[in-house]
Amino acid sequence: MAKETKLSLIPLGGLGEIGKNMMVVRFGENIMVIDCGLMFPEEEMLGIDIVIPDITYLLENREFVRGIVLTHGHEDHIGALPYLLRHLKIPVYGTKLTLGLLQGKLKEQRLSDDVALQTVKPRDIVQIGPFKVEFIRVSHSIPDAVAVAVHTPMGVVVHTGDFKIDQTPVDGQVTDFNRLAQLGDKGVLVLLSDSTNAERPGYTMSERVVGNTFDENFRQAKDRIIITTFASNVHRLQQAIFAACKHNRKVAVVGRSMVNVINVANELGYMNIPEGVLVDLDEANRLPGHRVVILTTGSQGEPMSALTRMALADHRQVDIVPGDTIIISAAPIPGNEKLVARIIDQLFKQGARVIYDITSDIHVSGHPSQEELKLMLNLVKPKFFVPIHGEYRMLIKHAELAMDIGVLPENVFVAENGQVLEFSRRSGRVTGRVTAGKVLVDGLGVGDVGNIVLRDRKLLSQDGILIVVVTMDHETGSVMAGPDIVSRGFVYVRESEKLLDEAKIIVSSALDKCADKGIVEWSSIKSQVRDALGKFLYEKTRRRPMILPIIMEVK
């Protein structure tokens, strides 16, 4: 009897972390991918711009990859796609706004002519290899978000993407409960569901709550209003513009990413911007403060963002003045709390009135809380359940919710990136592991900065560097000049002349020992110098600077 082909689900990102969401669905020699997102660097990733998933598995199986499906247009779901599409020429399926935002990224990377983009609508079904892929409308903080039902020969896999159960969405497009329930009635093999808010009890508030808070704050503000939020939160931007119209204010937009999103959403009909409301910043600066709203980037305290530069009085066109109302309509991403708190402090010092998440209903999440997660589980009624999109504790909490509503414990899989989950109609198990992890993007370099480089950067940032320069005779190995010592970020030379003079003696002594032992290999001499000097400096300062010996040859 021929061996039955199994269905494999392989997360390449998004499990045990917030961001870089990416899921592989494989049946036999056919692969499709759901989402390809990026993640912003953690604090210890010094100098890193973004983090993307490791796509080694897809490159090793490139002949089997049939296409990629996108659930919505947020960076953590589409941001890494240009890096993938440099290597794989595959069709990309997504809704109109999602592909509109993606096209801007592809143009920046000069890939737009090479990629086949296929626009889909909710309830559309497309054939990708043996997979029938159905798109189902869900509510989120960006329009055109969809869940994906993948009809495979083994059964139906439902991937929720990011969603929330918002009964009064800003755009009036409610989650398609009917279709989700129909799939549940027919039988769903596996549910993959968003775990971001799995620790929060109750329900996530509707996005319209923020609109009401905007209205209240606009009524109280006597002077200029500056609002910052995620550039891609189209519903939030729309509500800010509606509030500005209602209170007879003009709107200026600052920050390249926000300008791009508003332009794309407006062109494609996903925003309603009345004629004459948008003005450029120069015109806004000529208007009286009570007639102006500025929408800007920088809700996460990013060092180079517009709001940060305003807070530090470093922005060319906008100075914060007493009387300004600053609305920070976003919660800090885990790890960004200190950056955001620092900016809030700075804005208060400039005399502004600052309204932020802890003090008012100025932000609501785009993700489901516990009761909504239970509702999704009860609608879909999956045989097997895999929590996705969240840090490990969130996945565990979501798994517990699934068991509470009746999914068998042995049918719940809390997985890790790279694990291969294999399913038949009756059973599921972890069968192995593929290459998965973080690829660091630094400037134009993709993956060329690894743990060793990060370790060196951390060492340099903590204890600095000491460069030892010695000129030696190529033939005899005798010292012709030096040693000279250059210090950067370790000690200030003028204040530590005695220490550096002693360090030179230690280096000379190490060189003499090498000569006595007949050591002539430059690498061995450098190692002896590094060890002797490192030990001396630690004893004297309790610091470990990077020591870089340089030997110059004279022939």
C-alpha positions as CSV (number, residue, x, y, z in Angstrom):
1,M,0.0,0.0,0.0
2,A,1.4,3.4,-1.0
3,K,2.4,5.7,1.9
4,E,-0.1,8.5,2.5
5,T,1.2,12.0,1.8
6,K,1.0,14.1,4.9
7,L,0.3,17.8,5.3
8,S,3.1,19.8,6.9
9,L,3.0,23.2,8.5
10,I,6.4,24.8,9.1
11,P,6.6,28.2,10.9
12,L,9.6,30.1,9.8
13,G,8.8,33.1,12.0
14,G,6.3,34.6,14.4
15,L,6.3,31.9,17.1
16,G,8.0,32.9,20.4
17,E,8.3,36.5,19.2
18,I,6.4,39.5,18.0
19,G,7.0,40.0,14.3
20,K,8.5,38.4,11.2
21,N,5.4,36.2,10.7
22,M,5.8,33.5,8.1
23,M,4.1,30.1,7.8
24,V,4.9,27.4,5.2
25,V,2.2,24.9,4.1
26,R,3.5,21.8,2.4
27,F,1.8,18.9,0.8
28,G,4.1,16.4,-1.1
29,E,6.2,18.4,-3.5
30,N,4.1,21.6,-3.3
31,I,4.7,24.5,-1.0
32,M,2.8,27.7,-0.4
33,V,3.8,30.5,2.0
34,I,1.5,32.7,4.2
35,D,3.0,36.1,5.0
36,C,6.6,37.2,5.0
37,G,7.2,39.9,7.7
38,L,10.0,41.7,9.4
39,M,10.7,42.4,13.0
40,F,12.4,45.5,14.5
41,P,15.7,44.9,16.3
42,E,16.0,44.2,20.0
43,E,18.0,46.6,22.2
44,E,21.2,44.4,22.1
45,M,21.2,44.3,18.2
46,L,23.4,47.4,17.9
47,G,23.3,49.0,14.5
48,I,20.8,46.6,13.0
49,D,18.0,48.1,11.0
50,I,15.5,45.2,10.7
51,V,15.3,41.5,11.3
52,I,13.9,39.1,8.7
53,P,13.1,35.3,8.7
54,D,15.8,32.8,7.6
55,I,14.4,31.5,4.2
56,T,17.1,28.8,3.7
57,Y,14.4,26.1,3.7
58,L,12.5,27.8,0.8
59,L,15.7,28.3,-1.2
60,E,16.6,24.7,-0.7
61,N,13.1,23.7,-2.0
62,R,12.7,26.6,-4.5
63,E,11.4,24.3,-7.3
64,F,8.4,23.3,-5.1
65,V,7.3,26.8,-4.0
66,R,4.1,27.7,-5.8
67,G,3.1,31.1,-4.4
68,I,2.8,33.4,-1.4
69,V,-0.4,34.6,0.2
70,L,-0.6,37.8,2.3
71,T,-3.2,38.4,5.1
72,H,-2.8,42.2,5.4
73,G,-0.4,45.1,4.8
74,H,1.4,45.5,8.1
75,E,5.3,45.4,8.2
76,D,5.4,42.3,10.4
77,H,3.5,40.4,7.6
78,I,4.8,41.9,4.3
79,G,8.1,43.8,5.3
80,A,10.5,41.0,4.4
81,L,8.9,40.1,1.1
82,P,11.3,42.2,-1.1
83,Y,14.2,40.1,0.3
84,L,12.4,36.8,-0.5
85,L,11.4,38.0,-4.0
86,R,15.0,38.7,-4.9
87,H,15.6,34.9,-4.8
88,L,12.2,33.4,-5.7
89,K,10.1,34.3,-8.7
90,I,6.7,33.3,-7.4
91,P,3.2,34.9,-7.6
92,V,2.0,37.0,-4.7
93,Y,-1.7,37.0,-3.7
94,G,-3.2,39.7,-1.6
95,T,-6.1,42.2,-1.3
96,K,-5.9,45.6,-3.1
97,L,-4.6,47.7,-0.2
98,T,-2.1,45.1,0.8
99,L,-0.6,44.8,-2.6
100,G,-0.7,48.7,-3.0
101,L,1.5,49.0,0.1
102,L,3.7,46.2,-1.1
103,Q,4.2,47.8,-4.5
104,G,5.9,50.8,-2.9
105,K,8.4,48.6,-1.2
106,L,9.1,46.7,-4.4
107,K,9.7,49.9,-6.3
108,E,12.2,51.0,-3.7
109,Q,14.1,47.7,-4.2
110,R,13.7,47.9,-8.0
111,L,11.7,44.7,-8.1
112,S,8.3,45.9,-9.2
113,D,8.6,44.7,-12.8
114,D,9.7,41.2,-11.9
115,V,6.9,40.2,-9.5
116,A,3.5,38.8,-10.5
117,L,0.9,40.4,-8.1
118,Q,-2.5,38.8,-8.0
119,T,-5.3,41.0,-6.4
120,V,-8.0,39.1,-4.6
121,K,-11.2,40.0,-2.7
122,P,-12.8,38.4,0.4
123,R,-14.7,35.2,-0.6
124,D,-12.4,34.7,-3.6
125,I,-10.8,31.3,-4.1
126,V,-7.5,30.8,-6.0
127,Q,-5.7,27.6,-6.9
128,I,-2.1,27.4,-5.8
129,G,-0.7,24.0,-6.8
130,P,-3.0,21.4,-5.0
131,F,-4.2,24.1,-2.6
132,K,-7.5,25.9,-2.9
133,V,-7.0,29.1,-1.0
134,E,-10.0,31.1,0.2
135,F,-9.9,34.6,1.5
136,I,-12.2,35.6,4.4
137,R,-12.7,39.1,5.7
138,V,-11.6,39.9,9.2
139,S,-11.5,43.2,11.2
140,H,-8.1,44.6,12.1
141,S,-6.4,48.0,12.5
142,I,-5.8,48.2,8.7
143,P,-8.4,47.8,6.0
144,D,-8.5,44.8,3.7
145,A,-7.3,42.3,6.3
146,V,-8.2,38.6,5.6
147,A,-8.0,35.2,7.2
148,V,-7.0,32.4,4.8
149,A,-8.6,29.0,4.5
150,V,-6.4,26.6,2.7
151,H,-8.3,23.6,1.3
152,T,-5.8,20.8,1.1
153,P,-6.2,17.1,0.1
154,M,-5.9,16.3,3.8
155,G,-8.4,18.9,5.1
156,V,-8.9,22.6,5.7
157,V,-6.3,24.7,7.4
158,V,-7.6,28.1,8.7
159,H,-5.0,30.9,9.3
160,T,-6.6,33.9,11.0
161,G,-3.9,36.4,10.2
162,D,-4.2,39.4,12.6
163,F,-7.8,40.0,13.6
164,K,-10.1,41.3,16.3
165,I,-13.9,41.0,16.7
166,D,-14.9,44.6,16.1
167,Q,-18.7,44.9,15.9
168,T,-18.5,48.6,14.9
169,P,-15.4,48.8,12.6
170,V,-14.5,52.3,11.2
171,D,-15.0,51.1,7.6
172,G,-18.1,49.1,8.3
173,Q,-16.5,45.8,7.2
174,V,-17.3,43.3,9.9
175,T,-15.5,39.9,10.2
176,D,-17.2,37.3,8.0
177,F,-18.6,35.2,10.9
178,N,-20.9,33.4,8.6
179,R,-18.2,31.9,6.4
180,L,-16.0,30.9,9.4
181,A,-19.0,29.1,11.0
182,Q,-19.7,27.3,7.7
183,L,-16.1,26.1,7.5
184,G,-16.4,25.0,11.2
185,D,-19.6,23.0,10.4
186,K,-18.0,21.2,7.5
187,G,-14.9,20.4,9.5
188,V,-11.6,22.2,9.9
189,L,-8.4,20.1,10.3
190,V,-6.1,22.8,11.8
191,L,-6.6,26.3,13.1
192,L,-3.6,28.7,13.3
193,S,-4.7,31.7,15.4
194,D,-3.3,35.1,16.5
195,S,-2.0,35.0,20.1
196,T,-0.8,38.6,20.6
197,N,-3.4,39.5,23.3
198,A,-4.0,35.9,24.6
199,E,-3.0,37.1,28.1
200,R,-5.8,39.8,28.2
201,P,-9.2,38.8,29.6
202,G,-12.4,40.1,28.1
203,Y,-12.8,41.8,24.7
204,T,-10.6,44.3,22.8
205,M,-12.4,47.7,22.5
206,S,-13.7,48.9,19.2
207,E,-11.5,51.2,17.1
208,R,-14.4,53.7,17.3
209,V,-13.6,54.3,21.0
210,V,-10.4,56.1,19.8
211,G,-12.5,58.3,17.5
212,N,-14.6,59.5,20.4
213,T,-11.4,60.2,22.4
214,F,-10.0,62.2,19.5
215,D,-13.2,64.2,19.4
216,E,-13.0,65.0,23.1
217,N,-9.3,66.0,23.0
218,F,-9.8,68.2,19.9
219,R,-12.6,70.0,21.8
220,Q,-10.3,70.7,24.7
221,A,-7.2,71.7,22.7
222,K,-6.8,75.5,22.4
223,D,-3.7,75.4,20.1
224,R,-1.9,73.0,17.7
225,I,-2.5,69.3,17.9
226,I,0.2,66.7,16.9
227,I,-0.9,63.1,16.6
228,T,1.5,60.2,16.3
229,T,0.5,56.6,15.6
230,F,1.7,53.6,13.5
231,A,2.0,54.8,9.9
232,S,0.0,51.8,8.7
233,N,-3.0,52.2,11.1
234,V,-5.3,53.5,8.3
235,H,-8.4,53.5,10.5
236,R,-6.7,55.6,13.2
237,L,-5.5,58.1,10.5
238,Q,-9.0,58.3,9.1
239,Q,-10.5,59.1,12.4
240,A,-7.9,61.8,13.1
241,I,-8.8,63.4,9.7
242,F,-12.6,63.2,10.5
243,A,-12.0,64.8,13.9
244,A,-9.9,67.6,12.2
245,C,-12.7,68.3,9.7
246,K,-15.3,68.4,12.5
247,H,-13.2,71.0,14.4
248,N,-12.3,73.1,11.4
249,R,-8.6,72.2,11.4
250,K,-6.2,71.6,8.5
251,V,-4.0,68.4,8.5
252,A,-0.3,68.2,7.6
253,V,1.5,64.9,7.4
254,V,5.1,64.4,8.5
255,G,7.2,61.3,8.0
256,R,7.9,59.4,4.7
257,S,6.2,56.1,5.7
258,M,3.0,57.9,6.8
259,V,2.9,60.0,3.7
260,N,3.2,56.8,1.6
261,V,0.5,55.0,3.4
262,I,-2.0,57.9,3.2
263,N,-1.3,58.4,-0.5
264,V,-1.8,54.7,-1.3
265,A,-4.9,54.3,0.8
266,N,-6.4,57.5,-0.6
267,E,-5.7,56.6,-4.2
268,L,-7.2,53.1,-3.8
269,G,-10.3,54.4,-2.0
270,Y,-9.6,53.2,1.5
271,M,-9.6,56.7,3.0
272,N,-12.1,59.5,2.7
273,I,-10.2,62.8,2.8
274,P,-12.4,65.8,2.1
275,E,-11.0,68.3,-0.5
276,G,-8.8,71.0,1.0
277,V,-8.2,69.3,4.4
278,L,-4.6,68.2,3.6
279,V,-2.0,70.9,3.4
280,D,1.8,70.9,3.3
281,L,3.8,71.7,6.4
282,D,4.9,75.1,5.2
283,E,1.3,76.2,4.9
284,A,0.4,74.6,8.3
285,N,3.1,76.6,9.9
286,R,1.6,79.9,8.6
287,L,-1.9,79.0,10.1
288,P,-2.8,79.8,13.6
289,G,-2.3,76.9,16.0
290,H,-6.0,76.3,16.7
291,R,-6.5,75.5,12.9
292,V,-3.7,72.9,12.7
293,V,-3.3,69.1,13.2
294,I,0.0,67.4,12.3
295,L,0.0,63.6,11.8
296,T,3.5,62.3,12.3
297,T,5.6,59.1,12.7
298,G,7.5,58.3,15.8
299,S,5.0,56.6,18.1
300,Q,7.7,54.1,19.2
301,G,10.3,56.7,20.1
302,E,12.5,55.7,17.1
303,P,15.7,57.8,17.3
304,M,15.4,59.3,13.7
305,S,11.6,59.6,13.6
306,A,9.9,63.0,13.2
307,L,8.4,63.1,16.7
308,T,11.7,62.3,18.3
309,R,13.4,65.1,16.4
310,M,10.6,67.5,17.4
311,A,11.0,66.5,21.1
312,L,14.7,67.1,20.9
313,A,14.2,70.5,19.1
314,D,16.1,69.0,16.1
315,H,13.3,69.1,13.5
316,R,13.8,71.6,10.6
317,Q,10.2,72.7,10.3
318,V,8.4,71.9,13.6
319,D,9.2,73.3,17.1
320,I,7.2,72.1,20.1
321,V,5.9,75.1,21.9
322,P,3.9,75.5,25.2
323,G,0.2,75.0,24.4
324,D,0.8,72.2,21.9
325,T,-1.3,69.0,22.5
326,I,0.6,65.8,21.6
327,I,-1.5,62.7,21.2
328,I,0.5,59.4,21.2
329,S,-2.0,57.0,19.8
330,A,-0.1,53.8,20.1
331,A,1.1,51.4,22.8
332,P,4.9,50.8,23.0
333,I,6.0,47.6,21.3
334,P,7.7,45.3,24.0
335,G,11.2,46.6,24.3
336,N,10.4,50.2,23.3
337,E,9.0,51.3,26.6
338,K,12.1,53.3,27.6
339,L,12.4,55.1,24.3
340,V,8.7,56.1,24.4
341,A,8.9,57.2,28.1
342,R,12.0,59.3,27.3
343,I,10.2,61.1,24.4
344,I,7.1,61.8,26.6
345,D,9.4,63.3,29.3
346,Q,11.1,65.5,26.7
347,L,7.7,66.7,25.3
348,F,6.5,67.7,28.7
349,K,9.8,69.6,29.3
350,Q,9.1,71.6,26.1
351,G,5.8,72.7,27.7
352,A,3.4,70.5,25.7
353,R,0.3,68.7,27.0
354,V,0.9,65.0,26.3
355,I,-1.9,62.4,26.0
356,Y,-0.7,58.8,25.9
357,D,-1.9,55.2,26.3
358,I,-1.8,54.9,30.1
359,T,-3.7,58.1,30.7
360,S,-6.7,57.7,28.3
361,D,-8.5,55.6,25.7
362,I,-6.2,57.0,23.0
363,H,-5.2,53.6,21.7
364,V,-6.9,50.2,21.3
365,S,-5.3,47.1,20.1
366,G,-5.9,45.5,16.7
367,H,-5.7,42.0,18.2
368,P,-8.3,39.8,19.9
369,S,-8.5,39.3,23.7
370,Q,-9.4,36.0,25.4
371,E,-13.2,36.1,24.8
372,E,-12.7,36.8,21.0
373,L,-10.1,34.0,20.8
374,K,-12.6,31.6,22.3
375,L,-15.3,32.8,19.8
376,M,-12.9,32.1,16.9
377,L,-12.2,28.6,18.3
378,N,-15.9,28.0,18.8
379,L,-16.8,29.2,15.2
380,V,-14.1,27.2,13.5
381,K,-14.2,24.1,15.7
382,P,-10.8,22.7,14.7
383,K,-9.6,19.2,15.3
384,F,-6.0,20.4,15.8
385,F,-4.9,23.8,17.1
386,V,-1.6,25.8,16.7
387,P,-1.3,29.2,18.4
388,I,0.8,31.6,16.3
389,H,1.9,35.3,16.3
390,G,3.1,35.8,19.9
391,E,5.8,35.3,22.5
392,Y,6.0,31.9,24.1
393,R,3.9,32.8,27.2
394,M,1.2,34.1,24.9
395,L,1.2,30.8,22.9
396,I,0.9,28.8,26.1
397,K,-2.0,31.0,27.3
398,H,-3.8,30.6,23.9
399,A,-3.2,26.8,24.1
400,E,-4.9,26.8,27.5
401,L,-7.9,28.7,26.1
402,A,-8.2,26.1,23.3
403,M,-8.3,23.3,25.8
404,D,-10.8,25.2,28.0
405,I,-13.3,25.2,25.1
406,G,-12.8,21.5,24.3
407,V,-9.8,20.9,22.0
408,L,-8.1,17.8,23.2
409,P,-4.7,18.5,24.9
410,E,-2.9,16.0,22.6
411,N,-4.3,18.0,19.6
412,V,-2.8,21.3,20.7
413,F,0.7,22.2,19.5
414,V,2.8,25.0,21.0
415,A,5.5,25.0,18.4
416,E,8.8,26.8,17.7
417,N,10.1,28.4,14.6
418,G,11.6,25.7,12.3
419,Q,9.6,22.8,13.8
420,V,7.8,20.6,11.2
421,L,4.2,19.8,12.3
422,E,2.8,16.9,10.3
423,F,-0.9,16.2,10.0
424,S,-3.0,13.4,8.6
425,R,-6.8,13.3,8.9
426,R,-6.6,11.6,12.3
427,S,-3.3,12.5,13.8
428,G,-0.7,15.3,14.2
429,R,2.8,15.3,15.5
430,V,6.1,17.1,15.4
431,T,8.4,15.2,13.0
432,G,11.5,17.3,12.7
433,R,13.1,20.7,12.3
434,V,14.3,22.8,9.4
435,T,16.6,25.8,9.4
436,A,14.9,28.9,10.8
437,G,16.0,31.9,12.7
438,K,16.9,35.6,12.5
439,V,18.6,37.2,9.5
440,L,19.9,40.7,10.4
441,V,19.8,43.5,7.9
442,D,22.3,46.3,8.4
443,G,22.3,49.0,5.7
444,L,22.7,47.1,2.4
445,G,24.1,44.0,4.1
446,V,21.6,41.1,4.5
447,G,22.8,38.4,6.8
448,D,26.5,39.5,6.9
449,V,26.2,40.6,10.5
450,G,26.1,37.6,12.8
451,N,26.6,36.9,16.5
452,I,30.4,37.5,16.4
453,V,29.9,41.0,14.9
454,L,27.1,41.8,17.4
455,R,29.4,40.6,20.2
456,D,32.2,42.9,19.0
457,R,29.8,45.8,18.8
458,K,28.5,45.2,22.3
459,L,32.0,45.0,23.6
460,L,33.0,48.2,21.8
461,S,29.9,50.0,23.2
462,Q,30.6,48.8,26.7
463,D,34.4,49.0,27.2
464,G,35.8,50.6,24.0
465,I,38.9,49.7,22.1
466,L,42.6,49.8,22.5
467,I,44.8,49.7,19.4
468,V,48.4,48.7,19.9
469,V,50.8,49.6,17.0
470,V,54.2,48.1,16.8
471,T,56.8,48.3,13.9
472,M,59.0,45.1,13.6
473,D,61.8,44.0,11.4
474,H,60.7,41.3,9.0
475,E,64.0,39.4,9.1
476,T,65.0,39.6,12.8
477,G,61.7,40.2,14.5
478,S,63.1,43.0,16.6
479,V,61.0,46.0,17.5
480,M,61.9,49.0,15.3
481,A,59.3,51.5,16.7
482,G,56.6,51.6,19.3
483,P,54.6,50.2,21.0
484,D,52.1,53.1,20.5
485,I,48.7,52.8,22.0
486,V,45.5,54.5,20.8
487,S,42.4,54.5,23.0
488,R,38.8,55.0,21.9
489,G,35.9,54.7,24.3
490,F,38.1,53.1,27.0
491,V,40.0,55.9,28.8
492,Y,40.7,59.5,27.8
493,V,44.5,59.6,27.0
494,R,45.4,62.8,28.8
495,E,43.8,61.7,32.0
496,S,45.2,58.2,31.9
497,E,48.8,58.8,30.7
498,K,50.2,56.7,33.6
499,L,48.0,53.7,32.9
500,L,48.8,53.8,29.2
501,D,52.6,54.2,29.9
502,E,52.3,51.1,32.1
503,A,50.4,49.3,29.3
504,K,53.3,50.1,26.9
505,I,55.7,48.4,29.3
506,I,53.5,45.3,29.5
507,V,53.4,45.2,25.7
508,S,57.1,45.6,25.4
509,S,57.6,42.8,28.0
510,A,55.3,40.5,26.0
511,L,57.3,41.2,22.8
512,D,60.5,40.5,24.6
513,K,59.2,37.1,25.8
514,C,58.2,36.3,22.3
515,A,61.7,37.1,21.1
516,D,63.3,35.0,23.9
517,K,61.0,32.0,23.0
518,G,61.7,32.4,19.3
519,I,58.1,33.1,18.4
520,V,58.1,34.7,15.0
521,E,54.5,34.1,13.7
522,W,52.7,37.5,13.7
523,S,49.4,35.8,14.8
524,S,51.1,34.2,17.9
525,I,52.8,37.5,18.8
526,K,49.5,39.4,18.6
527,S,47.8,36.7,20.8
528,Q,50.6,37.1,23.4
529,V,50.2,40.9,23.4
530,R,46.4,40.7,23.6
531,D,46.5,38.2,26.6
532,A,49.1,40.1,28.6
533,L,47.5,43.5,28.0
534,G,44.0,42.2,28.6
535,K,45.0,40.7,32.0
536,F,46.8,43.9,33.1
537,L,43.9,46.2,32.1
538,Y,41.3,44.1,33.9
539,E,43.4,44.1,37.1
540,K,43.7,47.9,36.9
541,T,40.3,48.9,35.7
542,R,37.9,45.9,35.9
543,R,37.1,46.6,32.2
544,R,37.7,44.4,29.2
545,P,38.2,46.7,26.1
546,M,38.7,45.2,22.7
547,I,42.4,45.0,22.1
548,L,43.5,45.2,18.5
549,P,47.3,44.6,18.0
550,I,48.6,45.9,14.7
551,I,52.1,44.8,13.6
552,M,53.8,46.8,10.7
553,E,56.6,45.1,8.9
554,V,59.8,46.8,7.8
555,K,61.9,44.8,5.3
